[in-house]
């Protein structure tokens, strides 16, 4: 299996499992405060790991750090996905059963892909599009099931709004995905967590008990921090839309955990929606893409091995150990092979 797919599925599993645990804390902590605790747990945990790694890693384990050109993209990603998304999700969880909320989160993959295709011009084909239509239909069914007799289904709409924020976040994060995934996720956690915490205090909310804060930190480190690290690595290898599609497996993990942990009893419509989502994900999992394509000249820095796309020389002494990191130049090339829209395949079709 392509390692990018493994990264995406790991990201999905970690995030999906975190939703029911976040749901269990919603009644005890205000949504904005909880969002801050989740992201701070992520940022603090990853920052500790980043510092520990920086003093223990070997030269061949070096990673490409963030640069000044990355900062505007990362700032936009943090504002959308680190602040707007979590707050909307926490609000949606207050009025939506966790199992259905978990499946509604599949809309993140849909909205991520729509933005990637029509705004950022990433390639897609009919098979991918049909798969996304199935996922959209399933999300619509779940929203209908949660609609009150009168009025607007604010819970599902808030969750879909969170998914839109994360869709924007994912597409902006792709712009910096060649950089250190741990550093990206750690910075996002610290900034987003601090911003949400400050907002919660300004609104007059109280800090949660220490035990609740610690639990939120652990859930955040796993479901937001480590999940984001895996997601960034998947973006590097698969592109935004494909990563979003694989990430659509997350709600199935969340639904299974919530049924076991919280005792949710979904109805027939839930299972029909789940089947539609499963079919849509299957179409994405079985998609292949191969054609003759041209690589333009490109200069960047990331961890790489000397494969077909990396045949450059070095202006420093190199011990031949792969992978390694340094700024390098790609020469124009034309060839044919199966590929994803990764950091080396962002060509037009």
N, C-alpha and C positions, 0 to 999 in steps of 0.2 A: 504494500500500500504506500502511496506517495506520502512522504513525511509531512507535507503541508496538510493533508487530510487528517493525519493523526493529531497534529497540533490543533486543528479546528475542532475535532471531536472532543479532545480533552478540554478545550475552552468551553464547549457546550455543556459537557458533563459537570464541570466545576460551577459554572454559572447557574445551570438548571437546578442543581441540588441546593443552591443557596437560597432560592426563592421561598420555599416553605419555611426555612429557618428565619428569614427576614419577616415573613408573615406572622410568625409566632411572637415577634417582638413589637409588632405594630401597635397593639393595644396598650403597651406599657411605655412607649417612647413616641414623641411627636415625629411625624414623617420627616421633617427637615432635619431634626436632631439625629434621627436614625441614619439618614443618608450621610450625614457628616461622620458619624461613628464608623459606618461601614467603610467609607473611603479613607478615613484616617487610619483604620486598622490595616487597610491595604498599603497605604503609603509608608507607614512606619515599619511594617514588616518587610516590605521590599527594600526600603532604604537601608535597613540593618543588613539584609542579605547583600545588597550592592556594596556597602562598605566592607563587609567581611570578605566578599569575593575580590575586591580591589587589592587587598593586602595578602591574599593567599594564592591568586591565580598565577599560572605560568605564562610566559610570553606568547605561546601559541594559542592561549585561551583568550587573548585580547579581543575586545568587541569595539565596534564603531560607535562612538558616543554622539550625542546630539550636537548639532552645529547651530550657528546663528540663523542660518536659512531655515532650519526646522522650527524655530520658535513660534512664528505666526501660525503655522498649521497646528502645532501642538496646543497653542492657546485657544484657538477656535474649537478644537476637539474637547478640551477640558470644559469650556463654557457650555457646550451643547451636551456632551455625554457625561461629564463629571458633576455638573450642577443641575441643569434642567432635567435630564433623564431620571436620576435617582429620586428627586423630589416628586415628580409626577408618578413614578412607580410606587413610592411609599403611600401616596394619597390613594392611588388605584387599589392597592392591596387592602386598604381599610374597609372597602365596600364590595370587594370581589373575592369569591372563594379561591384559595390558593391553587387548586388544580386547574380551574379555568383560567386564572391569571397566568399560570405557567404556559398554557397553550397559546394564549393571546400574545405572549412574548415572541412567538414565531413571526409576528409582524415586523420585528426588527430586521430579520433577514430579507423580507420583501422590500421594505423601505430602503434598506441599505443597497439592495440591487437596483431598485428603480433610480436612485440617485446616481449610482455608479454608471448605469447605462445611459441615462438621458442628460445628466449634468456633467459627469466626468468622462463620458464617452468610452466606457469599457465595453469590450465586445460581448455579445450574447447571441444565442440562436433560438430557434423555435422550441426546441426541447426544454431549454432553460426557462423560457417564457411561460410555457404551459405548466411547468412545475410550480412557478411562482403564482400563477392564476389559481391553482388548487389550494395553495397555502392561504391566499387572500380569501377565497371562498370559505375555508375552514375558520379563519379568524372572524369573518362576518357572521357565521353561524353562532359562534361563541358569544359575540357581542349581542346578538338577538336573544340568546338564551338568558343573558344577564339583564336585559332591559326591564325596567319597572313597568307596572301597568300604565302609569301616566308619567310623563316627563322624559328627561334625557338620561341615557345610561352613562353617568359621569365616570363610574369606575372603569369600565372598559375603554372609554374615550381617553381617560388619563393614562392608561397603560399603553394605548396606541400612540399617544403623544410622547411618552417616554421612548417608545421604539423609534419614532421619528428623530428624536434628539440623538439617540445612539446610532441611527443610520447616518446622520451628518457627521457624528464623531468618527465612525468607522471609515468613512471616505476621506476625512481629513487626516486620520491616523495613517492611512495607507501612504500618504505623502512622506511620512518619516519612518516607514516600516523597516528600512535598511539599517536604521540606527539600533542602539542597544535596547532590546525589548524590556529588560528589567528597569532600566533608567526611565524609559517612557512611562511605564506603568507606575513606577514609584513617584515620579514628579506629578503625574495626574492625581494619584491618591492623596498626596500631601496638599496640593493646591485645592482640589475639589473638596476634600474633607474639611480643610480650614475654612473655606468659603461657606460651606453649608453649616458648619458649627457656628460661625460668626453670625450668619443670618438667623439661625435658631435663637441665639442669645439676644439678638436685637429685637426679635419678636416676643421676647419675654419667657421663652421656654426654659425649663430647668434641666441641668445635666442629669443623665440617667444614673441609677445606682452603679457602683463599680462593677458588680457582677454582670449586669446587663451590658455595660460598656465593653467589658472584656469579651463577652460572647459576640457582640456586634463586631468587635475587632477581628476575632478569629473568622467569623463568617465573611467579613469583608476581605481579609487577606486571601481566603480561598476563592470565594465566588466573584470578587471584583479584581483582586490583584493578580493571583496566579492565572486566573482565567484570561485576563487581559494580556499577560505575557504570552500565553499560548496563542491568543488571537492575533497579536502583532506578528508572531513568527509565521502563522498561517497566511496573513496578508502578504508577507514577503514572498511566499511560495505560490499562492493561489490567486491573488488579486482579491478585490473587495467583494464582488458579487458571489463568486464561488465560495469564499470563506463564509459569507453571510448565509448561504444556502446550507452548508454543513452545520453551521451554528444553529440552524433551525431545529436540530435534534435536542437542544437544551430544554425546551418545555416538556418533552416527554420524560426526561429525567426528573424535572421538577414535579410533574403530575404524579409520577410513581412515588416519589418521596412524600408528597403532601397527603396522598391517600393512605400511606402507611403510618405517617407520623401524626397527621391532624384528623384522620378519620373522615375526610371528604368523600361523599358518595355521588359522583357525577352521573347524570342521566344518559339516556340513549343518544341525545344530540351531541353530547360530549364525545362519545365513541365514534360517531359518524364523522365529526370534525377531525378527530385524531386520525381516522383512516384516510381522509382527504390530505391531511398534512403529511402523513407517511408516504402516500403516493407521490406527492410533490417533491419530497426529499429524495425519494428513490430515483426520480427522473434526473435530479442533479447529481446524485452519486454515480450514476451510470453514464454520464456525459463524457464524451471524448472530443478533442479538438486538435486537428492536424492539418497543416497546409504549408506551402512554401511562404516564407516570410523574410523580411529584411531587417537587420539590426543596424540602426544608425550609430554613429560615433557617440560614445557616452563616457563620461568621467564621473566616478563616484567612489565611495568607500563603504565596504561592508565585509563581513566574514565570508570567505570563499575558498574553494578548492580550485585546482587547475583542471577544469573540465573543458568541454567543447566551447564554452562561452568565455573562458578565462585562459588565454594563451599569451599573456603579456610577459615581458621581462621585468626584472627588478633593478632598481638603482641602489640597492643595499644588499648586504650579505644575508642570504636566506638559507635556512638549514633543510629546506625541502619538506617540512612538516605541514600537513594540511589539517584543518583550515587555518587561515591566517588573515590578518586585517591590514590594509594600507590603501591609500588613494591609488586608483588604477584607471587606465584608459582602455575602453573597448573600441576596437576598430570595426568599420562597417563589414557586415557579413550577410550572406544570403544562404539559407538552407531550409530543410524540411524535417520536422519531427513533431511528435505530440508535445503539447505545451499548454500551460495555463498563463493567464495575464499576470505573471509575476514581475519582479522588479527589472527583469531583462526582456520581457515580452509585452510591451505596452504600445504595440504598433497598431496602425489603422487597418481596417479590413474592407 
